[in-house]
C-alpha cells in the first residue's frame, strides 16, 4: 500500500485499538529506474526458490515446540526492555507488540536455517528487522500527522465510491458546514502539499468544478 493511502485508511482508532500493530510495516522503494528490464535467465528463480522450499519441507516435518538455546535466552533478556518499552505518541501503540513480533521473525529465520533451536543470531536478525519497522512507522505515521479537519476529508475520500469528491460536497456533507471555507481550503492545501490528495477539474455546464481524490488514485 502507498503511504498516502495507508494514512487515509488507517485512522487514529485503528492505530490505538491494536489493529495496526498486528502488522509489520516495512518501507520499500525502488533503488533505480529501469525502463526496459531484462527477464531473469532460465533457472535462476528455481535456483533461488529451492533452498526456501527445502526449508519449508523440513519445518513441516519436524515436531515439538521451538525453544531458545542458552545464548539466545541471554540475548533475549538483554533486549526485552528495549522491545517492551513504552514509546511516546503514535509510535506507542504501533510498537506495543514488539516482543511477539520479534519472536515470530526470529522463529522464521531459525526454521529457514533448519535449526533445532532459536539461536542468538536469529533473535538479533529479528531485532534488526523490528528496528527498521519502527523507523518505518515513525516515518509514515509520526512525521505527517494531519489535523482533524484534514483527517475527516481523508476518511471521506477513502470511502467515496467514485474515488473523488467535489469541493461543495466536502463543505456541505463531509464537514456539515461546521468548518469555515478558509479552514477547509487550508486543510485541502496541506493535504495536497503532503502528497496525500490530488485535485482534478470536473467539466460541465458553466465553470469547471474542483474535486479531490486520494493521491494513490
C-alpha positions in Angstrom: 0.0 0.0 0.0 1.2 3.6 -0.6 1.9 5.8 2.5 -0.8 8.2 1.4 -3.5 5.6 1.1 -2.3 3.9 4.4 -2.6 7.2 6.3 -6.1 7.8 4.7 -7.5 4.3 5.5 -5.7 3.6 8.9 -7.3 6.2 11.1 -6.5 7.0 14.7 -8.9 4.4 16.1 -7.2 1.7 14.2 -3.8 2.8 15.5 -4.9 2.9 19.1 -7.2 -0.2 19.3 -4.4 -2.7 18.4 -5.3 -3.3 14.7 -2.2 -1.5 13.3 0.3 -3.3 15.5 -0.8 -6.7 14.2 1.1 -5.8 11.0 4.8 -5.5 10.5 5.2 -2.3 8.5 8.3 -2.1 6.2 9.1 0.8 3.9 10.2 -0.2 0.4 11.1 1.8 -2.7 12.8 1.0 -6.0 16.5 1.6 -6.0 16.8 2.7 -9.6 14.8 3.3 -12.7 15.0 0.6 -15.4 12.9 1.5 -18.5 13.4 -1.9 -20.2 14.1 -4.6 -17.6 15.6 -7.9 -18.9 13.9 -11.2 -17.9 15.7 -13.4 -15.4 17.9 -16.1 -17.0 16.3 -19.5 -17.1 16.7 -21.5 -13.9 17.5 -18.5 -11.7 14.1 -18.4 -10.0 14.2 -22.2 -9.4 17.8 -21.9 -8.0 16.7 -19.2 -5.6 13.5 -20.8 -4.6 14.8 -24.3 -3.9 16.5 -23.6 -0.6 13.3 -21.9 0.7 11.3 -24.9 -0.5 13.7 -27.3 1.3 13.4 -25.3 4.5 9.6 -25.3 4.4 9.6 -29.1 3.9 12.0 -29.6 6.8 10.0 -27.3 9.1 6.7 -29.1 8.3 8.3 -32.5 9.1 9.8 -31.5 12.5 7.7 -31.9 15.7 7.7 -30.2 19.1 8.0 -26.6 20.2 10.9 -24.4 19.1 12.9 -23.2 22.1 15.8 -20.8 22.6 19.3 -22.1 23.4 21.2 -20.6 26.3 22.9 -17.8 24.4 19.6 -16.8 22.8 17.9 -16.7 26.2 20.6 -14.4 27.5 20.4 -12.2 24.4 16.6 -12.0 24.7 16.8 -10.9 28.4 19.1 -8.1 27.3 16.8 -6.9 24.5 13.4 -7.3 26.2 13.5 -3.9 28.0 14.0 -2.2 24.6 11.3 -4.2 22.9 8.7 -3.7 25.5 9.4 -0.1 26.4 6.6 2.5 26.3 7.1 4.9 23.4 5.5 8.4 23.1 2.8 9.5 20.7 1.6 7.4 17.8 4.6 5.1 17.9 3.5 3.7 21.3 0.5 1.6 20.2 2.2 0.8 16.9 5.2 -0.8 18.8 3.1 -2.5 21.5 3.6 -6.0 20.1 7.4 -5.7 19.6 8.4 -8.7 21.7 5.8 -11.0 20.0 6.7 -9.8 16.5 10.5 -10.2 17.1 9.9 -13.8 18.3 7.9 -14.6 15.2 10.6 -13.1 12.9 13.4 -15.0 14.7 11.4 -18.2 14.5 11.2 -17.8 10.7 14.9 -17.3 10.5 15.6 -20.3 12.7 13.4 -22.6 10.5 15.0 -21.3 7.3 18.3 -22.3 8.9 16.8 -25.7 9.7 17.9 -25.2 13.3 16.5 -27.2 16.2 16.7 -24.1 18.3 16.2 -20.3 18.0 19.7 -19.0 18.5 21.1 -15.6 19.4 21.8 -14.6 15.8 18.2 -15.4 14.8 17.0 -13.0 17.5 19.5 -10.4 16.5 18.2 -10.5 13.0 14.6 -10.2 14.3 15.5 -7.2 16.4 17.2 -5.6 13.4 14.1 -6.1 11.2 11.9 -4.7 14.0 14.1 -1.6 14.4 13.6 -0.9 10.7 9.9 -1.4 11.1 9.8 1.1 13.9 11.6 3.6 11.7 9.0 3.0 9.0 6.2 3.7 11.4 7.8 6.8 12.6 8.3 8.0 9.0 4.8 7.2 7.9 2.7 8.0 11.0 4.9 10.3 13.0 6.0 12.9 10.6 2.9 13.5 8.6 0.1 13.8 11.1 -2.9 15.7 9.9 -5.4 17.9 11.8 -8.9 16.7 12.5 -10.5 18.6 9.5 -7.9 17.1 7.1 -8.5 13.6 8.6 -12.2 13.8 8.1 -11.6 14.7 4.4 -9.2 11.8 4.0 -11.6 9.4 5.6 -14.4 10.5 3.3 -12.2 10.2 0.2 -11.2 6.7 1.2 -14.9 5.7 1.4 -16.0 7.5 -1.7 -17.5 5.0 -4.3 -16.2 7.1 -7.2 -12.8 7.7 -5.7 -13.4 11.5 -5.7 -15.5 14.2 -4.1 -16.1 17.8 -5.2 -15.4 20.8 -3.1 -19.1 21.6 -2.5 -19.8 18.1 -1.3 -16.9 18.2 1.1 -18.1 21.5 2.5 -21.7 20.6 2.9 -21.7 16.9 3.6 -18.3 15.8 4.9 -17.8 18.8 7.1 -21.5 19.6 7.5 -20.9 23.3 7.1 -19.3 23.4 10.6 -15.9 24.4 9.1 -15.3 27.7 7.5 -14.3 27.9 3.9 -10.8 29.3 4.7 -10.2 26.5 7.2 -11.4 23.9 4.7 -9.1 25.4 2.0 -6.2 25.3 4.4 -6.8 21.6 5.1 -7.0 20.8 1.4 -3.9 22.8 0.7 -2.0 20.9 3.5 -3.1 17.6 2.2 -2.0 18.5 -1.3 1.4 19.7 -0.1 1.9 16.4 1.7 1.1 14.5 -1.4 -1.9 12.8 0.2 -4.6 14.1 -2.2 -4.8 15.3 -5.8 -7.0 18.0 -7.3 -8.9 17.4 -10.5 -11.2 19.6 -12.6 -14.7 18.3 -13.5 -16.0 19.9 -16.6 -19.7 20.6 -17.1 -22.1 23.4 -17.8 -20.5 26.7 -16.6 -17.3 26.8 -14.8 -15.4 23.6 -14.1 -15.8 22.2 -10.5 -12.9 21.3 -8.3 -12.8 17.8 -7.0 -10.3 15.8 -5.0 -9.2 12.2 -4.8 -6.6 10.3 -2.8 -3.2 10.7 -4.5 -3.0 6.9 -5.0 -6.0 7.1 -7.3 
